[in-house]
Amino acid sequence: MLYMIYSTDVENSLSLRKEARPAHLARLSELDSQNRLFVAGPLPAIDSEDPQDAGFTGSLVIAEFESLEKAREWAAADPYVAAGVYANSVVKPYKKVLPA
């Protein structure tokens, strides 16, 4: 089943994000190579594809996991959590309806 992981950044997270980004992307790439990643990306702090110094306010990941518990475990082990980027994460089941 698909699960949504919505994570909110701490204030002024950009430098922390930059430092932990390679490890964060490696985990997402692993999901992608297993054909389990539906979508992933950051939430810009301003209305811009490249917010530069404004940074990001969080991230969204939608991926396939065996259970809600496994999705929560995966989210808790994110390098952004260890680096102090995320203030919190919400993990919920997700059902894709459209586009078909």
N, C-alpha and C positions, 0 to 999 in steps of 0.2 A: 504494500500500500504506500501511497505517497504521503509525506508529512511536510508541513510548513514549519520552518524555523525562522522566526522573526526576532532579531537581536537588536538591542538599542545600545548605542555607544555612550561611554562616559563623556563629559565635556572635554573638549580639546584633545580628542583621541588620535589626531592625524599622525603625530610622531610615533605613537605606540603601534598604530596600524602599519606604518611603513616598515617598522622593525620586524613585526610578526608576519607580514604578508607572504613571504615565500613559503613558510610552513603551512599557513592557512590555505594557500592556493594548491599546495601539494596534496592536502587531504581532499579538496574538491576535485582535483584531477584524478585521484584514485577512484572516487565515486563515479566520475565521468567514464573512466576506462572500464568500469564494471557495468556501464549502461544504466546506472541508478540515479544519475543527476538529471533533473528536469530543467531547472533554472537556478542561477545563483548570481548575486551581485550586490554592490553597496547602494546605500540610499544617500545621494548627494545632499549636503546641507543647504544648497541653494539650487535654483532652477537652472541647472547647467550640466551638460555631459561631463565637463571637466571642472569641478568646483575649486580646484587648486587649493589655496590656503584655507578656504572655508571648510574643507574636509567633508566628512560624512556623519550622518546621524545614526547609522545602523546598517544592517544587512538583511537580505532575504535569501533563504535557501529552500528550494522545494526538491526533495529527493525521496527515493524509495528505500524503505527500511522494513525489517521483518515485523516490527511492532512499535508502538508508541514508546515503550521503555527503551528499545534500541535507539530510536531517534533521539530521545532525551540524553542517553549516554553519549552518543556521537556529538551532540551539541555541547555537552559539558566538557568534552575533551578537546574542543576547538582551541588552537593556539591563541586566538584572540581573547579567549577567556583567561588563559594562563598569563597573557601579557597585560591584562587589565583593560583591554579595549572595550569589552562589553560590560554594561551595567547589569543587564539581564537578558534572558532569552525566553521566548514563548514557543512551545512546540505543540502543534495540533495536527490531527489528521486533515488531509487535503484531498478533495475529489475534483479532478479535472472534468469539466463539462464541455466547454467550447474553447477554441475551435475543435471540431470533431476530428 
